[in-house]
Amino acid sequence: MYFPSIYQLKNKIARRVFIRRLKQARAHRRLDTDSVVRKRYYDFIRFLSAVSIRPLGIPVSAAAGIVPRSYRANLDLLIRQRLLHRNLYVHFFPQIMASAADQNHPAIIPFPHEWRSCLQQKGMNVQALQSTLYFIWGQVLEWISGVRCTLRLLLDSWRQPEVPEGNYSLLVDFPSAAVCNEKSAAAGMKCFSTWYRNNSVRGESTNTVWIQVTDSHPTSLGDDQLVVHNYFPRLKNWGDRMIFLGKALGIIILTTGRWLKGSWWAPYILTDAVRLAYCRTLGRQGMASKYVFNNSGWFIRPLWTHFSEDLGADIVIFFYSANVHPLEYIDEESAPVMPGYQLMNWPQYLVWGQPQAQFISNNCYNQNSIVKIVGPVPFTDIDTVIPVLPDNAIAVFDVTAQRTVSLSDRGIIADYYGEDLVIAFVEQAYEAIKASGGTMVFKQKRDLPSISSKKYLIFLEWLSGLPDVIMINPNVSAFRIIEHVTSVISIPFTSTGLIARSNMKFSAYFDPTMNLKKDNPGADNVPVLSGQEELISWLDSISSKDKKAT
């Protein structure tokens, strides 16, 4: 009997991966060039959004012994949130992209049978066996995640800091760049931790703020702020640890048993059930008075937050950017709202402006949520000094153009932010600023060399060599840059346009395609300039205003 060597197996796998990625890239190209294919892609996305808001019909009693009765009503929605979170970019988007480009494409959709049947009725060629196998594999991964969560909580039950005295707030799952100490804040760094410390959103009764940063060590940022790696404090004693261990083992055994008996949804609630058991072991004295999440994790509202809310805690999600509205075109179909917004059930939202507040109110699951407008809020920054900028400095902010392969792997179309358009935006902005006698200060939105377009990176290298262009580190906060320029040109509809307006700077969105509708709510009354001629006229007008002011 012939057995292939390891080398042959590697070559075979590599060949299959190459062919799959090649097909995805071709499907991506068709979506970019064929309006019929793009419409089919958008229709699949809208259909999933409509399907996902329907309850799965899981009986409340099915989670008896795993989750307390008072919290079982939240499980159906939580499971749907986790299904989208696990599968949307890894499986669903790439498969609907391929299906939109080729209606005979054998799609692998690792969703429950009810959702797959609906997609089949919509015209998708769903492969039942492979979809089921991938769906089961997703359950295995969720189960493993739940067991790992249990082990981490057991370790953290004595290595986490103790419960602080008095009321405390907790910022959940924030990047390290969103945190700066008192010295850095005094030096002018703009990050979320400093904003929260000094803003009324924190609450007058809050004595201490914990900031949870993954893979961090407990670090004091001053008298009232502490960086932690888990958002729960340690348990009080070994007795409590043994109580939690008993609860967690019982949850794992019951969840595993019901999963093996056919309850596919059981692994999807394991992590949340264990965390809820930890919170209940902590009790009222161990829970914070406020939990602040950010919209990098807007899909899933953890089950334990319902317990915290019952104890009187405020559960808040903060949007660190304002760019949530789909782009609207003059002669093309607009993109749909991203699936997942319709499943958001947070009790409180912090947003930048009225259009974003209206978007949240129109699309979120919980229509009784409180949406509070707080204006532009800094998020991340690094300790880098900005060079002294000339008096005629004009800032330009783009969106990073990504490689086609990277986009097609995730099933995402560049839509407006393709490499040619982003390059045209920066190049035309530079020409207009040069013609007006200004100096361009350019900040790339993010430094992502692994997924950025090579053509775009080569263009930026050329741009950096020009004598009348000042390049700023992409990781520096836009807030700090905008403070030192006269005006700001942003690609539609990035948040920098609103930051500039809030700082009383001249601000405009520049659309080199002349194809975007100017009344998009995302503009929030910042002018949209269509084409280079309008940009030049706008620069001339603000130059005249500056001369009159002086």
N, C-alpha and C positions, 0 to 999 in steps of 0.2 A: 504493500500500500504506500502511495506517495504522500509525503508530508512536506509542505512548503517550509523553507527556512525562515528564520526571523527576518532576514534581509528582504526576502521575497514578500513576506507579509507587510512589512513596512512600505515597500514600493507599491503594493496593491492598495493599501489604505491611503497613501499619499496621492495615488492616481485618482481614487474615488473622491477625495476631498477636493482635488484640483478641478475635476469635472463638475462637481456640485457647485463650487464657487464660480466657475466659468458660466454655468447656466444661470446662477443668481445674478451675475454681472450683466448678462444679456437681457434678463428680465428687467433689471433696473434701467437699462438703456431704453427698453421699449416703453417703460412707464414715463421716462423723461421726454420721449418723442411722440408718443401715440396717445391722444386725448381720450380715445375710447378705452384703452387699457387702463389709463389712470382713473377714469370714472369707475371702472369695475373694481379697482383697488380701493377707492374711497367708499364704494357701496359695501364692500365686505367689512370695512372698519365701522361704518355706521351700523351695519347689521349686528356686529358683535356687541357694540354698545347697547343696542336695543335688547339683545338676548341676555346680556350680563345683568341687567337690572331686574330680570325676572327671578323670583325666589326658586331655589333648587328643590324645595319641598321636603327638606330634611326634618323629620319629626323632632320637636323640642325634647321629647323624652329620650331620644336616641343617645344623648350625651350624659345621661344619668350616671353619677359616680365619677365622671371626668370633670365636669364643670358644674358649679352650684346652680340650682334652679333659676335664680334671679338673673343669671347672665346667659342662659341658653338661648334666649330670643335673639341675641346678637350674633349667634354662630353662623347662620346661613349667609349673612352679608359678609362676615369675616372670611368664610371659605371662598366666596366669589372674589373677594379682594386678593386673597393669596393665589388663587388660580391665575388671575391676570398678572400678578406680580412675577410669578415663576415663569410664565409662558409667553408673555406678550412679545418681547424683543427676541427671545431665544428661538421660539418656534412659530408663533402665529404670524407676525409680520413677514418673515422670510417666506412662509408658505403661501400667504395670500398674494404676495408679490409674484411668486412663480405661477400661481393659479390665475391671476389676472392677465399675465402675459401669455399663458397657455392653458386654456380651459380643460385640457386633458391631463394636466399635470397631476400626478398622484400625491395629493397633499397629506402630510402627517400632522394631525391636529390633536395634541395630547390634552384634550378637554373631556368632560363627562359626556356620556352618550347623548344626553338631551341636547347639549350644545352642538355636538357634531351632527346630529340629525337635522337641526335647524340650518346649519351651514350647507349640508347636502341639498336641502330643499332650495337653498339660494343658488345652487348651481355649482358648488365646489365638489370636486372629485376626491372625497375623503377616503383614505385607505383605512379600513376598519381595524385590521389586525395590527399593523404597525403603529397606528394611533393609540390603540389600547396598550401595546407594550410600552410605548413612550409615556403614556399616562400612568401606568403602574410604576415605571422607573421614577417619575416625578414624586409619587407617593413614598417610595423608598427614600428619596433624598429628603423629603419633609420629615420622615420618621427619624432619620439620622440627625437632622438639624435639631429636632426636639430632644433627643438623647444628649447631644453635645451641649445644648442649652442647659440641661439639668446638671451636667458635670461642671460647667462654668459657674453656675449659681452656687453649687456646693462649695467650690473653691473660694468664690467671692464672699460667701457667708461669713468668713472670718478675716479675709485679707482686704476687704473694702473698708473705708473709713466708717467710724461710728455715726449714728444719727446726730446731726448738728442740733444745738440748742435753739429753741424757738422755731418760727416758720422759716422754711427755705424753699427756693425755686430750683428747678432742674431743667437745664437745656439738654435735650435728648439728641444724640447722634449728630454732633456738629464736627466739622473738620478742624484740624489743629490750626489752620490759617484763620479761623473765625475767632480765635482766642488771642488776646494780647495782655500782658501784665501792665501794672501801673506805670512803670518806666516807659514802655513802648507807647502807651496811650498818651502820656505826657509829651512824648516826642512827636505826636501827630498821627500815629497809626490809626486807621479807620477799620474797626472790626466789630462784629456783632456783640461780643462780650462787653465792650466798653459802652456801646449804645444801650444795651439792656441795663447795665448797671446804673446809668444816668437817666433812664426814661421812666415816665410814670407807669408804663406798662408793667414794670417790675412789681409795683405795689408797695405801699408804705410799710406794711407789716412784715415784709420779707427781710430777714436778718442776713441770710447767707445764700449765695448762688452756687450750685454745683453745675459744672459743665462736663457732660459726658463726651469724651473723645476716645474712639476705639483705639486699642493698642497704645494707650498712654499709661502713665504712672501718676498716682495722686500728687498733684503739684499745686501749691498755693500761689495765687495771683495777687495776693494782698490780704487785707483783713476779712474781706467778705466774699471772695470767690475762690473756688477750688476745682481743679480739673480732676476728673475721675474716669476710670475706664468702663465702669458699669453704672447704670442709672439707679440701682438699688443699694442702700447702705447695708452694712453687715448685720447679721442677726445677733440678738443680744447675748445669747449663751448657747452652750452645747445642747441644752434641752430643746431649744427652738430649732436648732439644726437637725436634730433627730426627728422632730415633728415634721419639718419640711421634707427630709429624706423619705419618711414613711409616706407622705402625701404624694411625692413625685414618683416613687416606685409604684404606688397604686395606680396613678394616672397612666404611667407607661404600660403597665400590665393590662389595664382595661382597654386602653387605646389599641394596643397591639392585638388583643383578642378580638375586638370588634372589627378591626381592619381585616384580619384573617378570615373572619366570617362574612365578609363582603361589604362592609361599610367603608367605601373608598375614601370618604371624606375625613375619617378619623385621624390620619397622620397630619392633615392640614390644621388641626386644632391643638396638636400636642404641645408645640412651643408655647402657645398662648396659655394653655391650661396650666403648664408648669410655672410660668411666670406669675399667673394669677395666684397659684398656691403659695408662692414665695411672698407675694404682697400680703396675702391674708395672714401669713405667719408673722410678718413684720407688724401688722396691725396699724391702727390709726397713728400712733406716735412715730412710726418709721416712714410715713409717706409725706411727700412734699406738699406744699400748699398750692403750687403751680407747676405744671409740666409744659414746656415749650418745645414743640417739634418744628422741623423745617420742611419745605416742600420737596426736598430730595427723596423723602419717603412718604409722599402724599397718598400712595395707594392704600396703605394698611393702617387702620387704627387699632392698636393692640387691645386685647380683651381686658388687660389689667387697668386700662385707663377708665373703664366703666366703674370699676371698684373704687378707684381714686376719686372719681367724680361723685360717687355716692357718699364719700367721706367729706365732700365739700371742696375738693381741689378744683382749680381751673385747668382745663385741658385746651391748649392753644396750638394751632399750627401757623407758622410764620412763612410768608412767601418772600424769599430773598430777591426776587425779580418780578417784573411786571409783565413780561412777554408771555401771555397765556392765550391771547386771542388768535384764532386761525387767520392766516393772511387772506385777503379778499382781492380778487383780480378784476380788471375791467372786462377782459374778453376770455377768461378761463374760469373753470369751476373752482370754487374755493375748497380748501382742505377741510375735512370734518374735525369736530372736537375729538381730542384723544380719548380712547376708552379708558375708564378709570375715574375720570372726574365725576361721573354719574354715581359712583359708589362711595364717594367721600362722605363720611358722616361725623366729622369733627364738630364739637359744640361751638368753638370759637376760631375765627380766622383773623389774622393781621395782614392787611394788604396795603398797597401803595396809594391807590386812588379809586375814584368812583367807578370808572369803567371796569376795573378788576373786581371791585366789590359786586358789581352787577353780574359779571360773568360767574362768580362763585355762587351767588344767590340763584342764578338761573340753572346752574348745572349740578350743584351738589345734591347728594341724597337726602340730607337732613335739612328740610326747609325751615326749621326753627333755629338754625344756627345764628350766632351773633357774628357779624362781619364788621370789623373795626378798621378804619382808615388811619394809618400812622405815617403816611408819606414815605419817601425813599429811605431805605435803611441800609447801612453798610453791612457787608457780610464777611469777606475775607480780605486779608492784606498781608504784606511781608515787610520786614524791617529793612527796606531799601530806600535810600535818600533819592528824591527826585532832583534832577539837575535844575539849575536856575533857568527859567524859561523867559524868552524875550517878551516884550510888551505886545507884539503882534501874533502871539502863539494861538493857534486854532487846533483844538483836539479833534481827532478822527477815531471813531470806534467801529470795529467791524464785527463779524461773526466768523469764526474759524471755518474755512472751507475744508471739508473732509474728503478722504479718498473714496472713490466709487466702490472699491472692494469692501471697505469698512462699512459703508452705508448699506450695500447689498447684503452683506452678512447678517445685518440686523433687520433687513427688510424695510429700510427707511429710504424715502426719496429725498434728495436735497431740496426739492421744491424751489424755494426762492434762493437759498443760500448755496448755489453751486459755485464751483471754483471760478468759472469765467465771470459770473456776475459779481462775486466778491472782489475779484481783481479789478473789474471795471469800476466798482464803487470806489475803491481806494485810489486807483489811478486818476479817475476823473475828479475826485475830491482834491487830490494833490495838484492837478493842473489848475483847477479853479482857485485854490488858495494861493498858488504861485502867481497867478495872474492878478490877484487882488493885493499882492505885496505882503502876504502873511507867511508865517512859518508853520509847517504842519508838525503837530505832535501826535504821533501814532501809537496806539496801544492795541495789540492783538488781544482778542477776547480771552483766549486760553492758549497755553503752551502745550499742545498735544501732538508732538512730532510723530508718534506711532500711527495716528489715524488721520493726520493732516494731508491734504493734497500736495504732492511733490511740486506740481506747477505753482501752487500758491506759496510754498516755502521758498522756491527759487525766486519768485517775484518779491517776497519780503526781503530776501538777501540783497536783491538789486536796490530795493527801496532804501534799505539801511545805509547804502553807500552814497546817497544823495546829500549834498551839503546843506540843503534847506529843509531837511527832515530830521526830527528828533524822535528816536525810538525809545519807548518806555518798556520796562520789564512787564510781561503780560500778567504777572502775579501781583502787581501793585494795584491797590484799590483805585477804581475810577474816581471815587470821591476826592482823593488827594490831588489827582491830576486836574480835575475840573476846577478846583479852587484857584489854580494858577494860570488859567487861560481866559481869553476874552469871549470865546464862543465855541460851540460844540456841534460837530456833524456826526450823526449816528446812522448806521444801517437800520432800516425799519425791522422790527419795532423794539429795538433793544432798550434796556432800562436806562442807559446813559442819557438818553434824550430827556427823561423825566428828572434824573439827578441834576442835570445842567439847569433845567427850568427852576427846580427848587432852590438852586444856588444863585438865582437871579442872573444867569448867563444867557446869552443868545443861543438858542437851541433849535435844531431842525433835523428831520429825517430826510435822507437823500435816496431817491429811487432812480437808479440809472436806466431801468427798463421802461419807465413811464407807463407801467402796466398795473400798478397797485392803486386801489381805490384810496382816495385821500381821507375819506370819512371813517376809516377803520377805527373802532373804539380803542385799539391798542395805542394809537397816537396820543390819546388823552389831551387833545388840543395843541400839541406840538405840531408846527406846520410840516407838511410833507411836500418836498420839492421834487417835481418830476422832470428829470433830464438835467443836463449840465447847464443849460441856459438859465433855468430857474435858480440853480445853485449859485451861479455867478451873480445874478441879479440880487439874490439874498445877501451874498457877501458884500456887494457894493452898498446895499441899503444899510447893513449894520455898521459898515465902515463910516458911512455918512453920520449915523447916529453917534458913533464914538467921537467923531470930530466935533459935533455940536456939543456933546457933553463936556469936552475939554475946552 
